[in-house]
Amino acid sequence: MEGTSATPFSARARDRVLHALFISLARLQIEALSSNASAAAIDVIPQLEINEIMRKIASRVAKVAPKLHDDVVYEITEFVDTWKMCKQVNALPLYYYISNTKKGARLMNYYGELCTRMEKPTLISMREVENASTLYYYREGKNADEKI
């Protein structure tokens, strides 16, 4: 069964993947953030570079969901602040994701897994924004209880 569709930049979609969108763009556009271990470099990235990525996302939001623009910008800013704080409070090296948390802290963890308060639950696919919907088909008549 297919999951239900998600409205672009809806609250649920933003909560589950907006941070991953920001991280993806940052890793592609800012060389100092490209490797898994470079998640710790967020606090040395010039604000101008961070703002450019935010501008790209905000520009898209302005086209597809203009009423949500301010919410998206606020949530990205809040995520970046949390990312910087995560780097500061962890004694271990910070990674985007690492399975062995004895060797490092992770910024993201799988959605549905137990996350620390600093880890951001992250979907693997946008197809997972909503759970699959169940469809029930009812029949009337003599064999109504019969399974189809």
Sequence and secondary structure as in RCSB ss.txt:
>XXXX:A:sequence
MEGTSATPFSARARDRVLHALFISLARLQIEALSSNASAAAIDVIPQLEINEIMRKIASRVAKVAPKLHDDVVYE
ITEFVDTWKMCKQVNALPLYYYISNTKKGARLMNYYGELCTRMEKPTLISMREVENASTLYYYREGKNADEKI
>XXXX:A:secstr
  B    TT HHHIIIIIHHHHHHHHHHH GGG SGGGGGGGGGS HHHHHHHHHHHHHHHHHH GGGHHHHHHH
HHHHHHHHHHHHHH SS EES  S TTT EESEEETTS   TTSEEE S GGGSS B        STTTTS  
